[in-house]
């Protein structure tokens, strides 16, 4: 526990502002991947629309801070609640649809949300194509060390992400987690055992959307800007890649997935500025070829070998 806290605090003293911002965004992406992993990894529902929940969370925070002068902390609960309601509504089609049909339904959500945010009827609130500007919260005066706003944002992000990861870990290890996986693996048998699979699916979507929405709120404040074009369908694909690379149905794998989708594109661009997408694709294919079950699968194999010894 203490080692984990020390490891989380260490970047404050080792990284300059820009690299600390990158690490903050990586943690935020890991939190969003965790939300997707709950519904897709543990409940088996393919979602290609989690970028929409990410956008909703970011815009709720941005609107409340810019128009109503709320503090960042006060926006977290409304952001999570609204994203949860949207996720619960999306969960209803999941009761009748599955597999590729559900994927297409969530895909349409990811495509529609950026266009809705640009609509003239609500552009006074959303800022339209111009977006909204907000500011990072300043570090409190009671801290024993003088830190910058970027350093405080990193600590806030790590703290909120750690709490969400811990809650997700407890959820998956408990009765609800076992029911989610039973619904994923053997839905007919789960219903025969008396499980309310319809409720499980809708609540899984709601919980997943809440976590991803919180990640969106953190992203809005970390970047200090939101715009519809920042939340295209590519965000949903990025989260899906992070889940697969990190490890499907893995809490720890979500953390590695967030690091991958944030840093590997930068590495690809450093290798070739002319064709970074090609380099990124090669890295991704090579990674999936070497580790088909993701980073979490590698850790499980290492742990199995150690137990065998």
C-alpha positions, 0 to 999 in steps of 0.5 A: 500500500505504502509502496503504491502511494510512493510510486504514485507521488514520485512523478511529482518530483521527477517529471516536468510539467508537460510529461506530468500532464501526459501521465495525468491524461494516461491515468484518465484514459485508464479510468475510461478503459476501466469503465468500458471493461466492466460492460464489455470485458466482464458483462460481454456486451460489445460497446463502441460508444463509450466515447459518447459517455466520455464526452457527456461527462466532460461537457457536464463539468465544463458547462457547470464550471463555465456557465454556473461557476461551480467548482470542479469538485461539485461537478463530479456527482452531477456528471456521474449521475447524468452519465449513469442515466444515459448509460441506463437508457442505452442499456435497454437496447442491450436487452434485445440486441447483442453482439454486432447489433449492439455494437452498431447501436452504440456506434451510432451513439458515438457518432451522434453525440458530437453532432448534437453538441454542435446543434444550434438549439444548445450551442449557447450552453455547449459553445457550439463548434468553438467549445468551452474554456475552463481552468484547472483548480488551484492547489489548496493552501493547506498543503505542506508543499507548494505545488503547481496547478498541474501537479495538483491536477495529477494528484487529484486524478490519481486519487479519484482513479484509485478510488474508482479502481478499488470500487470496481475491484470490490464490485467484480470480486463480489456477488455482483461481479460473479453474476455479471460474468455468469451472464456473459459466459452462460446467459441461459444458465444464469436465467435458469438459476434465477438471475435477473439478467435484464437488470444486470445488463442495464446496471452494468451499462449505467456503472460503466458509463458513470466511471467513463463520465468521471474520466471525461470530467477529469479530462475536461479540467486537465485539458482546460477545454472541450469541443465536439471535435475532441470527442469523435468516434476515434475516442471510442476506438481508442478505449476499445484498443486500450481494453484489448491491449491491457487485457479483457476482463482485467482491472489491472489491465485497464491501467496498462491499456490507458498507458498504451493508448496515450504513449504509444502514438507519441512513440510512433510519431517520434519514430516517423513523423511522415507516417505515424499511423503506420508505425502505430499499427505495426506496434499494435499488431506486433503487441497483439501477436506476442500477447494475444490475451493482453498485458493482464494475460502476461501477468497471469502466466508469470504468476502461474509459473511462480506458483508452480515453482 
